[in-house]
């Protein structure tokens, strides 16, 4: 097993995150161009290995561990190569990195930017009605002014699939 870079021994203990991404084509293409496997299985195995090492999931491929040394987090990251089958991770990994998080509460703004949160008190454009209703039901959520149904000549927002439901103004609030 390789030794952690010396510079990591100078970093403080604390909360370290590990995040990763996998190349879809290298994983899912049939041999000889790829493994002929589902990418999701690799994500599951990596997540399981990180949780066994004491990390907790923040997002799909983003994990964090508190009260850990930088070199300990780095070693955990290197040990991810042990997932099965051996040799699968190395040609399929797109991105694998660790990061130090000095103040987790200050760095997480999820609730603040959710609709109705501290930075999203208004609807910035047409929004699906049920998503607005869900937001209004969250404790502490506040949306002002009260949302209204768009006019009859409404057009769905850009990149919305053109379906009868999307074209119905009753399904949207502005």
N, C-alpha and C positions, 0 to 999 in steps of 0.2 A: 504494500500500500504506500503510495507517495506521501511525503511529509507536506504539511500545509506550508505555504509561503511564509517566511519569517515576518514579513510586514503584518500579517494577521495577528501575530502574538502581541503586537503593540496596540491593537484595536481594543476598545472596551468590551466587557461582557454586557449582554443586554438582549434585546429582541432582534433576531435575525430572520429574514425571510428568504425562502428559496422559491423561485418560480421557473417554469420550463414551458417549452413548446416543442411539438413533434412535427416533423415533415409528413404530411399526409401521403404524398405520392410514394415516398420511400417505404412507408409502412404498408399501404394498401395495394399497390401494384403487385401483380402476381410475379413469382420468380421467373427470370433472373433479375428483373428491374426493381423488385421490392420483396417484402416479406409475405405478401398475400394475407395480411392480418388486419384486423380492425384497429384503428388508431386508439379507440376508446380503451381497449384492453391495456395498452401501454400507460395511458393516463391513470387507470385504476391501480396498476402495479406500482407506479411511482408514488401515487398518493398513499397507498397502503404502507410502503416502505418509509415514507416521511412520517406518517402517523406513528408507526412503530418506534421511530426515533424520537418521539415526543413533540413533533410539530403538529400544529392544528391548521385546518384548512380555512383560508380566508376567502378564496374564490376557487374556481375549477382547478387551476394549476398554479395556485399561489398559496404557500404555506408559511407559517411563522412559528418560532419557538422563543419563549422568553427565558431570561437568565441562562444564556448559553454563550460560550466563547466564540469569537470569530473563527478560530481554527477548528472548533468542534462543528460549527455549521458547515464549514468548508469540507471537512472530512465526510460529513453526512452526504453532502452533494456528490462527492467523488464515489462514495459507496453505492450510489444509485445505479452504477454500472452492474451491480450484482442481480438486477431483476432478470427474470427468466423470459425467454431463453437467453443464455449468455451470448453476448455479442449483438443483441438486437438494438440496444440503446445507441451505441456508438454511431452507426450509419443513419439513424433516424432522428437524432436530436437536432432540433433547429436552434434552440436557445436554452441555456441552463445557467442561471446566475443566482447569486445571493446578494442581499442588501441589508444594511443596518437601519433600524428604525428607532430613532432616539426617543420620540414621544408619540406612541401609537394613537392616542385620542386626538392629537392635533393633526395627524396625517390622514385620518380617515374622515372623509366628508360625505359618505354615502347618504346618511339621513338628511344632511343639510341640502343636498342637491336634488333629492327625490321631490317629485311634485308635492307641494304643500309644506316642504321643508324650509329651513331658514333662508335659503337663497333661491327658492322656486315658489314664491307666493302667488304668482300669476301664471296663467297658461300662455306660453309663448306663441302658440299657433293652434290650429285645429288638433284636437287630441281625442282618441277613442273614448266614448262616453264611459264605458265600464272602468277604464283605467283611472279616470278622474274620480269616479265614485269610490273606487278602492283607496285612492289617495286621501280622500276626505274622511274616510273611516279610520285612518291611522291615528293613534293618540298624538296630540300635539300638532297635527297637520292643520294648515290654514291656507285657504285659497281665496284671493280677493282680486277683482270683484267676482261675484258668483258667476260661474260659467253659464253660457247660453247656447242654444242650438243655432248653428249657422243658417244663413238665409237659403232659400230653395235653389238658387243658382250655384250652390257650393260645388267645388271641385276637390277631390281628395288630395292630400299633400303629395309632393313629389316622392317617388320611390314606393308609393303604396300600390299594392296589386289592384288592378282594375277589376273589381267584382261588384255585383249588385249591392252587397252590404256596404262596401266602401263608398259607393256613390250615394247612399242614403244619408241625408243630412241629420236624420234623427240618431244616427250612430256616432255622432261627433259633438264635441262641445268646444266653444271658443272663448 
